[in-house]
């Protein structure tokens, strides 16, 4: 099983600032990584797939980078609606699909 | 608009069974593999099971292998999860989600709002 580790667990950021979230895989996964955003009481929402691609409708301030075992989600200028929990997920192996432990982005 | 609506959750005693359903609309259901993902409230996400578009490949997390059965009915645009021998640790919000692909596992494009399963005596 591929273990995904996210850091930090909590990130305190002021609105308008940049946020950088990290995700590490226990073995190489190429670019088979997705990022999700989850707000309280809501289901997760796909933000990034294939490590750096944005689905239609996701704002350009969200960007993903990395390959192999190290990945980064960057939010260039935090808006009030971006304060949430962010999850990374690998899909290199068919099973099991695994998620990181999450990073909570909170208002500083 | 893609809609996934889960149902069938509730309070159940350990050792009993429950069947979850997910009604899909707004997309061509049999173009996509489907999954169940669960989340203990306030905790992390755990993939539970996946099924390809024609049910020819099915996978389970080790934690539910042998107890849970995933299935789908493409004629009814519906996904199911039969949960037997339920344990306290199965308590979670269960989401159904669409895969990007039809015949393999990748990432979860759309999610339902979840149905809560509580296993307690």
Interface residues (C-beta under 8 A of the other chain):
Chain A: X32 X34 X36 X42 X43 X44 X45 X46 X49 X55 X87 X89 X91 X94 X95 X96 X97 X98 X99 X100 X101 X102
Chain B: X35 X44 X45 X46 X47 X50 X57 X59 X60 X61 X62 X95 X100 X104 X105 X106 X107 X108 X109 X110 X111 X112 X113 X114
